[in-house]
């Protein structure tokens, strides 16, 4: 079975300029010399990535889901991680938990209200290199028209050139949010007094990105 895909995700936006967030300073080079070659613009490969979430259900189990459709713009600067940036737009109607009835509830007005708010978005505002292959990315998460700051803990996984010549890089990221901060307040109570759906939602990003070829001037 071929693990790779010849189709490179399309470039839907103009390139991200390598701008340094205000108040940040240049960071020293990362420990892996090979990372220097990764500086440039990338795009998330949906065929080999997962942008998902997990939430406690009925206080005794965990429901996991993901978004199947999204657009992305990434810029990675190995010599100065503070210049790295990310912009990811998720299409709310593409949520998938593996249960059709539950997905229909999630895209309805009780939760994501996909008809009114078809997109949710994360836009980074700063990146810190916290040691070895670890990073901390801050930014704004917008859900249902509400934007609030979040911080993602990111881990660099590695990079490779696949059999078709595409350069790929991997990062994992996670953060935990309180869904009611974004107006996702629907809930029902259990007979024992607990909540059917936890307020806390863990966001999980398993990212495989493909380098975009530079465009001619």
C-alpha positions, 0 to 999 in steps of 0.5 A: 500500500502506498502511504503517500499521495501524488496530489499536493494540496492547492494553494488557496491564499497568497503567501504568508510574509515572514513577519516577526510579531511585535515585541519578539526577538530572534531565537538561536538556531534549533538543535537539529541543523537540518531544520535550517533547510525547512524555512519557507512556506508550507501547507497542511496535507489533509490526506495525512493530517488530523485536526481533531478534538476530544471531550468527556461524555456522560462523565465516563467516556471520551468522544473523539472527532475531527474536521475533514475540510480546511484550508491552511497557510503556514510559514516556518522559520528555523533560524528565528521561530518567532517569525513562524506563522500559521493560519488555518480555517476549518469548515464547521459542517465537515465535523466527523465523530463517526456517528451521523446523528451526533454530527448532525447535532454538532453542526446544528444551532445547539453547538457549531451552527454551521449554517450561520457560521460555516467557518472557524479559524485559528490565526497565530500571533507569536511562536516561542522555541521552548527547548529542543523540538518544543514550541509554544504557539499563541494565537486567536481562535474564532468560533461562532464569531467569537475570537479568544486567545489560545496557546498551542503546545507544539512538538516537531516530529521530523521531516522527510522527502517522500518517493514523489519528491515532496518535502514533508514536515510533521508537527503535533499540537494540543491545547485545552479550551472551555467551550462556553467561552466561545458560546458553545453552552448547550448541555443537559444534566445527568441524573447523578448531577453531572454534565452530559458533555464536559465544558473542557475540550481538548484540541489535537493537531497531527500535522503533516505539511508539504512545502510549497514551491516558491513562485516566480517574481 
